[in-house]
Amino acid sequence: MGILNYTTTIAAEKTMGECIGYLSRRGVRSISTLYDEDGKPDGLAFVMQTEYGLRTFELPVRVAGTLKALERDSTVPRRYVNPEQAERVAWRIAADWLKAQGALIDAGLSRQDEVMLPFMVDQRGKSVYEVVTAQLRKEVEA
């Protein structure tokens, strides 16, 4: 069984629009698209209200990582292993993740800012994930 959504035919742009729709229904205040150095969409940035005021979050959609995963997965037919398919798959997985997080929130299993915490960005532009893992690396090296 290949990685999730590896056979999708849904255009990345359509899925990106779905992601924006999910976020807008969750009450975010603004949403923008992040782009890589080649001008390809590679994530979404959004601002939402938290207990700590308005906070910025950046949800990456790492197409290069998805392509590598497709390349490594011997169960994925080679016709699905190309940059265009990786882009479609990456965005579908991001949309599925957003839907799943919404289900956790709706069921009272988690709060919105809780599930999005790793993607919260500080004043220096670093995500909480980046800040915490940098600290953990320092602890391991010490």
Buried (B, 14 or more C-beta within 10 A) or exposed (E): EBBEBBEBEBEBEEBBEBBBEBBEEBEBEEBEEBEEEEEEBBBBBBBBEBEEEEBBBBBBBBBEEBBEBBEEBEEBEEEBBEEEBBBBBBBBBBBBBBEEBBEBBEEEEBEBBEBBBBBBBEEEEBBBEBBEEEEEEEEEEE
